[in-house]
Amino acid sequence: MDNTLERVYGELGRYKPVPWEQIPDLGLYMDQVITFITRAYEPLYGESTKGYLSAPMINNYVKNKLIPRPTGKKYSRLQIAMLFMIVALKRVCTMEDIREMLRVEDEADVQRLYTLFCARQEESIRNVLEMHSGLSPALDCAIFSSSYRAGCECMLHSAPEPEAES
């Protein structure tokens, strides 16, 4: 493996999702939220993380009801967790799809969803690091990404199965 690929794999291997308990629950201002999330995702997205989350984007997510309104300009653990998931998903999903997939009723649901999301994200990254097909690693990832995206589209947009008659 060449040095560049080793470095990239090292960065990917360094990424660990922020556990629910380590998301501040005292309320962060928008610039603190942006810094917190950007730093957490740097191992995955590197330099492209800069500008990947901005104040206008967060305001848009609030306006479009993807996350609840902040209280007194401070964002709670629930809102920050939702933003973590949105940032990860927005590269491959539309905002409407994200809204559908992240639909939750209360904070307990957000905590459960976020915890499962982080576990699955970690597992997926481990799978990427273990790919050895003979193709270039970037092509492998692109193939998996397009296949998973197609599966996501089918699951989100297929008509529900008609119920069997009794």
DRENPA-3360 file (N, C-alpha, C; in nm, 2 decimals, always signed):
BEGIN
1 = MDNTLERV = +0.08/-0.12/+0.00/+0.00/+0.00/+0.00/+0.09/+0.12/+0.00 ~ +0.06/+0.22/-0.08/+0.14/+0.34/-0.09/+0.12/+0.43/+0.03 ~ +0.21/+0.53/+0.05/+0.20/+0.62/+0.17/+0.07/+0.70/+0.17 ~ +0.02/+0.75/+0.06/-0.10/+0.83/+0.06/-0.22/+0.74/+0.11 ~ -0.23/+0.62/+0.06/-0.34/+0.53/+0.10/-0.33/+0.50/+0.25 ~ -0.21/+0.47/+0.29/-0.18/+0.44/+0.43/-0.23/+0.56/+0.52 ~ -0.20/+0.68/+0.47/-0.24/+0.80/+0.55/-0.39/+0.81/+0.55 ~ -0.45/+0.79/+0.44/-0.60/+0.80/+0.43/-0.66/+0.70/+0.52;
9 = YGELGRYK = -0.62/+0.58/+0.51/-0.67/+0.47/+0.60/-0.65/+0.50/+0.75 ~ -0.53/+0.56/+0.78/-0.50/+0.60/+0.92/-0.60/+0.70/+0.96 ~ -0.63/+0.80/+0.88/-0.73/+0.90/+0.92/-0.87/+0.84/+0.94 ~ -0.91/+0.76/+0.84/-1.04/+0.69/+0.86/-1.05/+0.61/+0.99 ~ -0.94/+0.53/+1.01/-0.93/+0.45/+1.13/-0.93/+0.53/+1.26 ~ -0.89/+0.66/+1.25/-0.89/+0.74/+1.37/-1.03/+0.80/+1.41 ~ -1.12/+0.80/+1.31/-1.25/+0.85/+1.34/-1.33/+0.76/+1.43 ~ -1.39/+0.83/+1.53/-1.48/+0.76/+1.62/-1.60/+0.86/+1.64;
17 = PVPWEQIP = -1.72/+0.81/+1.62/-1.84/+0.90/+1.64/-1.84/+0.95/+1.78 ~ -1.89/+1.07/+1.81/-1.90/+1.12/+1.94/-2.02/+1.06/+2.01 ~ -1.99/+0.98/+2.12/-2.10/+0.92/+2.19/-2.20/+1.02/+2.24 ~ -2.33/+0.98/+2.26/-2.43/+1.06/+2.31/-2.39/+1.14/+2.44 ~ -2.33/+1.06/+2.53/-2.29/+1.12/+2.66/-2.19/+1.22/+2.65 ~ -2.11/+1.22/+2.54/-2.00/+1.32/+2.52/-2.05/+1.45/+2.44 ~ -2.17/+1.45/+2.40/-2.22/+1.57/+2.33/-2.26/+1.66/+2.45 ~ -2.21/+1.78/+2.45/-2.25/+1.88/+2.56/-2.40/+1.89/+2.57;
25 = DLGLYMDQ = -2.44/+1.89/+2.70/-2.59/+1.91/+2.72/-2.62/+2.04/+2.79 ~ -2.52/+2.13/+2.80/-2.54/+2.26/+2.86/-2.58/+2.37/+2.76 ~ -2.59/+2.34/+2.64/-2.63/+2.43/+2.54/-2.51/+2.50/+2.48 ~ -2.49/+2.49/+2.35/-2.38/+2.55/+2.27/-2.44/+2.66/+2.18 ~ -2.37/+2.77/+2.16/-2.40/+2.87/+2.06/-2.37/+2.81/+1.92 ~ -2.43/+2.87/+1.82/-2.41/+2.81/+1.69/-2.26/+2.80/+1.65 ~ -2.18/+2.90/+1.67/-2.04/+2.89/+1.63/-1.97/+2.77/+1.70 ~ -2.01/+2.75/+1.83/-1.95/+2.64/+1.90/-2.00/+2.50/+1.85;
33 = VITFITRA = -2.12/+2.50/+1.81/-2.18/+2.37/+1.74/-2.10/+2.34/+1.61 ~ -2.08/+2.45/+1.53/-2.01/+2.43/+1.40/-1.87/+2.38/+1.43 ~ -1.80/+2.44/+1.52/-1.66/+2.40/+1.56/-1.66/+2.25/+1.61 ~ -1.75/+2.22/+1.70/-1.76/+2.09/+1.76/-1.78/+1.98/+1.65 ~ -1.88/+2.00/+1.57/-1.91/+1.90/+1.46/-1.80/+1.89/+1.36 ~ -1.75/+2.01/+1.32/-1.64/+2.01/+1.22/-1.52/+1.93/+1.27 ~ -1.48/+1.96/+1.39/-1.36/+1.89/+1.45/-1.39/+1.74/+1.46 ~ -1.51/+1.70/+1.49/-1.54/+1.56/+1.50/-1.53/+1.48/+1.37;
41 = YEPLYGES = -1.57/+1.55/+1.26/-1.57/+1.49/+1.13/-1.44/+1.51/+1.05 ~ -1.35/+1.58/+1.10/-1.22/+1.60/+1.02/-1.15/+1.47/+0.98 ~ -1.15/+1.37/+1.06/-1.08/+1.24/+1.01/-1.15/+1.18/+0.89 ~ -1.28/+1.20/+0.88/-1.36/+1.15/+0.77/-1.35/+1.24/+0.64 ~ -1.36/+1.37/+0.66/-1.38/+1.46/+0.55/-1.26/+1.55/+0.53 ~ -1.16/+1.55/+0.62/-1.04/+1.63/+0.60/-1.07/+1.77/+0.57 ~ -1.00/+1.83/+0.48/-1.01/+1.97/+0.45/-1.15/+2.01/+0.40 ~ -1.22/+1.91/+0.34/-1.35/+1.94/+0.28/-1.45/+1.97/+0.39;
49 = TKGYLSAP = -1.41/+1.94/+0.52/-1.50/+1.97/+0.63/-1.53/+2.12/+0.65 ~ -1.43/+2.20/+0.61/-1.44/+2.34/+0.62/-1.55/+2.39/+0.53 ~ -1.65/+2.46/+0.59/-1.76/+2.51/+0.51/-1.87/+2.41/+0.49 ~ -1.85/+2.29/+0.54/-1.95/+2.18/+0.53/-2.07/+2.20/+0.61 ~ -2.05/+2.28/+0.72/-2.16/+2.32/+0.81/-2.14/+2.46/+0.84 ~ -2.25/+2.54/+0.82/-2.24/+2.68/+0.84/-2.37/+2.73/+0.91 ~ -2.36/+2.85/+0.96/-2.48/+2.91/+1.03/-2.60/+2.92/+0.93 ~ -2.59/+2.96/+0.81/-2.70/+2.96/+0.72/-2.76/+2.82/+0.70;
57 = MINNYVKN = -2.67/+2.72/+0.69/-2.72/+2.58/+0.68/-2.80/+2.54/+0.80 ~ -2.75/+2.56/+0.92/-2.82/+2.53/+1.04/-2.95/+2.60/+1.05 ~ -2.95/+2.73/+1.02/-3.08/+2.81/+1.01/-3.18/+2.74/+0.92 ~ -3.13/+2.70/+0.80/-3.22/+2.63/+0.71/-3.27/+2.50/+0.76 ~ -3.19/+2.42/+0.83/-3.24/+2.30/+0.89/-3.35/+2.33/+1.00 ~ -3.33/+2.43/+1.07/-3.43/+2.47/+1.17/-3.56/+2.52/+1.10 ~ -3.54/+2.60/+1.00/-3.66/+2.66/+0.92/-3.74/+2.54/+0.86 ~ -3.67/+2.44/+0.81/-3.73/+2.33/+0.74/-3.77/+2.22/+0.84;
65 = KLIPRPTG = -3.75/+2.24/+0.97/-3.80/+2.15/+1.07/-3.72/+2.02/+1.07 ~ -3.60/+2.02/+1.03/-3.51/+1.90/+1.04/-3.46/+1.89/+1.18 ~ -3.44/+2.00/+1.25/-3.41/+2.01/+1.39/-3.49/+2.11/+1.46 ~ -3.52/+2.09/+1.59/-3.60/+2.19/+1.66/-3.53/+2.32/+1.68 ~ -3.61/+2.43/+1.70/-3.55/+2.56/+1.72/-3.46/+2.56/+1.85 ~ -3.35/+2.64/+1.84/-3.27/+2.65/+1.96/-3.35/+2.72/+2.07 ~ -3.31/+2.70/+2.19/-3.36/+2.78/+2.31/-3.27/+2.89/+2.35 ~ -3.31/+3.01/+2.33/-3.22/+3.12/+2.36/-3.09/+3.12/+2.29;
73 = KKYSRLQI = -3.09/+3.09/+2.16/-2.98/+3.08/+2.07/-2.88/+2.97/+2.11 ~ -2.92/+2.88/+2.20/-2.83/+2.77/+2.24/-2.89/+2.64/+2.19 ~ -2.80/+2.55/+2.14/-2.84/+2.42/+2.08/-2.82/+2.31/+2.19 ~ -2.91/+2.23/+2.20/-2.91/+2.12/+2.30/-2.84/+2.00/+2.25 ~ -2.82/+1.90/+2.33/-2.76/+1.77/+2.29/-2.84/+1.71/+2.18 ~ -2.98/+1.71/+2.19/-3.07/+1.66/+2.09/-3.04/+1.72/+1.95 ~ -3.04/+1.85/+1.95/-3.02/+1.92/+1.82/-2.88/+1.89/+1.77 ~ -2.78/+1.89/+1.85/-2.64/+1.86/+1.80/-2.63/+1.72/+1.75;
81 = AMLFMIVA = -2.69/+1.62/+1.81/-2.70/+1.48/+1.76/-2.76/+1.48/+1.63 ~ -2.87/+1.55/+1.61/-2.94/+1.55/+1.48/-2.85/+1.61/+1.38 ~ -2.78/+1.72/+1.41/-2.69/+1.78/+1.32/-2.58/+1.69/+1.28 ~ -2.53/+1.61/+1.37/-2.42/+1.51/+1.34/-2.47/+1.42/+1.23 ~ -2.60/+1.37/+1.25/-2.65/+1.27/+1.15/-2.68/+1.34/+1.02 ~ -2.73/+1.46/+1.02/-2.76/+1.53/+0.90/-2.63/+1.56/+0.82 ~ -2.53/+1.60/+0.89/-2.40/+1.63/+0.82/-2.35/+1.50/+0.75 ~ -2.36/+1.38/+0.82/-2.31/+1.26/+0.76/-2.40/+1.22/+0.64;
89 = LKRVCTME = -2.53/+1.24/+0.65/-2.62/+1.19/+0.55/-2.63/+1.28/+0.42 ~ -2.61/+1.41/+0.44/-2.64/+1.50/+0.34/-2.55/+1.48/+0.21 ~ -2.44/+1.41/+0.22/-2.36/+1.38/+0.10/-2.43/+1.28/+0.01 ~ -2.52/+1.20/+0.06/-2.58/+1.10/-0.02/-2.73/+1.10/-0.02 ~ -2.79/+1.19/+0.05/-2.94/+1.19/+0.06/-2.99/+1.33/+0.04 ~ -3.11/+1.34/-0.01/-3.18/+1.47/-0.01/-3.23/+1.51/+0.12 ~ -3.26/+1.63/+0.14/-3.31/+1.68/+0.27/-3.44/+1.61/+0.30 ~ -3.53/+1.59/+0.20/-3.66/+1.52/+0.23/-3.63/+1.38/+0.27;
97 = DIREMLRV = -3.54/+1.31/+0.21/-3.51/+1.17/+0.26/-3.45/+1.17/+0.40 ~ -3.37/+1.27/+0.43/-3.31/+1.28/+0.57/-3.43/+1.30/+0.66 ~ -3.52/+1.39/+0.63/-3.63/+1.42/+0.72/-3.71/+1.29/+0.75 ~ -3.73/+1.21/+0.64/-3.81/+1.09/+0.66/-3.73/+0.99/+0.74 ~ -3.60/+0.97/+0.72/-3.52/+0.88/+0.80/-3.50/+0.92/+0.94 ~ -3.49/+1.04/+0.97/-3.46/+1.09/+1.10/-3.58/+1.14/+1.18 ~ -3.70/+1.10/+1.13/-3.82/+1.14/+1.20/-3.83/+1.07/+1.34 ~ -3.84/+1.15/+1.44/-3.84/+1.10/+1.58/-3.95/+1.18/+1.66;
105 = EDEADVQR = -3.99/+1.12/+1.77/-4.10/+1.18/+1.85/-4.04/+1.26/+1.97 ~ -3.94/+1.21/+2.03/-3.89/+1.28/+2.16/-3.74/+1.25/+2.17 ~ -3.69/+1.31/+2.28/-3.54/+1.30/+2.31/-3.50/+1.16/+2.32 ~ -3.58/+1.07/+2.39/-3.54/+0.93/+2.40/-3.52/+0.86/+2.27 ~ -3.61/+0.90/+2.17/-3.60/+0.84/+2.04/-3.47/+0.89/+1.97 ~ -3.44/+1.02/+1.99/-3.32/+1.08/+1.93/-3.20/+1.01/+1.98 ~ -3.19/+0.99/+2.11/-3.08/+0.92/+2.17/-3.06/+0.78/+2.12 ~ -3.17/+0.71/+2.11/-3.17/+0.57/+2.06/-3.12/+0.57/+1.92;
113 = LYTLFCAR = -3.18/+0.65/+1.83/-3.15/+0.66/+1.69/-3.00/+0.70/+1.68 ~ -2.96/+0.80/+1.75/-2.82/+0.85/+1.74/-2.72/+0.74/+1.78 ~ -2.75/+0.67/+1.89/-2.66/+0.56/+1.93/-2.65/+0.45/+1.83 ~ -2.76/+0.41/+1.77/-2.76/+0.31/+1.66/-2.69/+0.36/+1.54 ~ -2.71/+0.49/+1.51/-2.65/+0.56/+1.39/-2.49/+0.55/+1.41 ~ -2.45/+0.59/+1.52/-2.30/+0.59/+1.55/-2.24/+0.45/+1.54 ~ -2.31/+0.35/+1.59/-2.26/+0.21/+1.59/-2.25/+0.17/+1.44 ~ -2.35/+0.20/+1.36/-2.36/+0.16/+1.22/-2.25/+0.23/+1.14;
121 = QEESIRNV = -2.23/+0.36/+1.17/-2.13/+0.44/+1.10/-1.99/+0.38/+1.13 ~ -1.96/+0.34/+1.26/-1.83/+0.28/+1.29/-1.81/+0.15/+1.22 ~ -1.92/+0.07/+1.21/-1.91/-0.06/+1.15/-1.89/-0.04/+1.00 ~ -1.95/+0.06/+0.94/-1.93/+0.08/+0.79/-1.79/+0.13/+0.76 ~ -1.74/+0.21/+0.85/-1.60/+0.26/+0.83/-1.50/+0.14/+0.84 ~ -1.53/+0.05/+0.94/-1.44/-0.07/+0.95/-1.45/-0.15/+0.82 ~ -1.57/-0.17/+0.77/-1.58/-0.24/+0.64/-1.50/-0.18/+0.53 ~ -1.51/-0.05/+0.52/-1.43/+0.02/+0.42/-1.28/-0.01/+0.43;
129 = LEMHSGLS = -1.23/-0.01/+0.56/-1.09/-0.03/+0.58/-1.05/-0.17/+0.55 ~ -1.15/-0.26/+0.55/-1.12/-0.41/+0.53/-1.14/-0.45/+0.38 ~ -1.18/-0.36/+0.29/-1.20/-0.39/+0.15/-1.07/-0.42/+0.08 ~ -1.07/-0.53/+0.01/-0.95/-0.57/-0.07/-1.00/-0.65/-0.19 ~ -1.05/-0.58/-0.29/-1.11/-0.65/-0.40/-1.02/-0.66/-0.53 ~ -0.91/-0.58/-0.52/-0.82/-0.58/-0.64/-0.85/-0.45/-0.72 ~ -0.97/-0.39/-0.70/-1.00/-0.26/-0.76/-0.93/-0.15/-0.68 ~ -0.93/-0.03/-0.73/-0.88/+0.08/-0.65/-0.97/+0.10/-0.53;
137 = PALDCAIF = -0.92/+0.13/-0.41/-1.00/+0.16/-0.29/-1.11/+0.26/-0.32 ~ -1.08/+0.37/-0.39/-1.18/+0.47/-0.42/-1.29/+0.41/-0.51 ~ -1.26/+0.33/-0.60/-1.36/+0.27/-0.69/-1.45/+0.18/-0.61 ~ -1.39/+0.10/-0.52/-1.46/+0.01/-0.43/-1.56/+0.09/-0.35 ~ -1.52/+0.20/-0.29/-1.61/+0.28/-0.21/-1.72/+0.34/-0.29 ~ -1.69/+0.39/-0.41/-1.79/+0.44/-0.50/-1.89/+0.34/-0.54 ~ -1.85/+0.22/-0.57/-1.94/+0.11/-0.60/-2.04/+0.08/-0.48 ~ -1.98/+0.06/-0.37/-2.06/+0.04/-0.25/-2.16/+0.16/-0.22;
145 = SSSYRAGC = -2.11/+0.28/-0.24/-2.19/+0.40/-0.21/-2.31/+0.40/-0.31 ~ -2.28/+0.38/-0.44/-2.39/+0.38/-0.53/-2.49/+0.27/-0.51 ~ -2.44/+0.15/-0.47/-2.53/+0.04/-0.44/-2.62/+0.07/-0.32 ~ -2.56/+0.12/-0.21/-2.63/+0.15/-0.09/-2.73/+0.26/-0.12 ~ -2.69/+0.36/-0.20/-2.78/+0.48/-0.23/-2.90/+0.42/-0.31 ~ -2.88/+0.33/-0.40/-2.99/+0.28/-0.48/-3.08/+0.20/-0.38 ~ -3.03/+0.13/-0.29/-3.11/+0.06/-0.19/-3.19/+0.15/-0.11 ~ -3.13/+0.26/-0.07/-3.19/+0.36/+0.01/-3.31/+0.42/-0.07;
153 = ECMLHSAP = -3.28/+0.46/-0.19/-3.39/+0.51/-0.28/-3.51/+0.42/-0.29 ~ -3.48/+0.29/-0.31/-3.59/+0.19/-0.33/-3.67/+0.18/-0.20 ~ -3.60/+0.18/-0.09/-3.67/+0.16/+0.04/-3.75/+0.29/+0.08 ~ -3.70/+0.40/+0.05/-3.78/+0.53/+0.08/-3.89/+0.56/-0.02 ~ -3.87/+0.52/-0.14/-3.97/+0.56/-0.24/-4.05/+0.45/-0.31 ~ -4.04/+0.33/-0.26/-4.12/+0.23/-0.32/-4.26/+0.23/-0.25 ~ -4.36/+0.19/-0.33/-4.49/+0.18/-0.28/-4.51/+0.08/-0.18 ~ -4.59/+0.10/-0.07/-4.60/+0.00/+0.03/-4.67/-0.13/-0.03;
161 = EPEAES = -4.63/-0.24/+0.03/-4.69/-0.37/-0.02/-4.84/-0.37/+0.02 ~ -4.92/-0.42/-0.08/-5.06/-0.43/-0.04/-5.08/-0.54/+0.06 ~ -5.17/-0.51/+0.16/-5.20/-0.61/+0.26/-5.27/-0.73/+0.20 ~ -5.23/-0.85/+0.25/-5.29/-0.97/+0.20/-5.43/-0.98/+0.25 ~ -5.52/-1.03/+0.17/-5.66/-1.05/+0.21/-5.67/-1.17/+0.30 ~ -5.76/-1.16/+0.40/-5.78/-1.27/+0.49/-5.88/-1.37/+0.44;
% end
